[in-house]
């Protein structure tokens, strides 16, 4: 088995103008593991993801993807290394049908795998199967999130990044999303999850990382975090 980390970011310092957002953050994700990226609003979680994906350039530090130095690489080159990103806000194509949103993303994985076919994705998301000819704008928020995740899986990724996985969704739909996240984990895909639902994240994640004001306040197992409620209160307010 290839044990090279899918993401190995070291000493990341990222700025927006003169605002110093990330302060020397290290972030590693290994194959097949699920990592919960946590922190209150405005602590740098999305900026860290954007720094890893090349959507914003770190001023200092190094980002290696599957062993290759991708610090200065374009985003499209980074995701071609096996990463799929489900951004906050979802970003589906509202003028395309559900079917078209899925098919346009279809491609083999970095190693040529095509495990996630259109048929498998539709089977995983029965709601989408019922709405294949609906336009993206006709879907509910939960259905749009399912479509975004399904579209990401169509790229056959080694790593799936979910930013605010269940933000704004009704509890019943959120439970469906978490069930799908569990299926993805069982399929062997590594996952990074950003979500405010500590119980749900900690139930599925192997490790957790908490950012406070752009610096790492905690990095360790979710089991340890669950066992120390004082840490959750201090860093997350839960």
Buried (B, 14 or more C-beta within 10 A) or exposed (E): EEEEBBBBBBEBBBBEEEEEBBBEBEBBBBBBBBBBBBBBEEBBBBBBBBBBBBBBEBEEBBBBBBEEEBBEBEBEEBBBBBBBBBBBEBEBBEEBBBBBBBEEBBEEBBEEEEEBEBEBBBEBBEBBEEBBEBBBEEBEBBBBBBBBBBBBBBBBBBBBBBBBBBBEBEEEBBEBBBEBBBEBBEBEBBBBBBBBBBEBBBBBBBBBBBBBBBEBBBBEEBEEBBEEEEBBEEBBEE
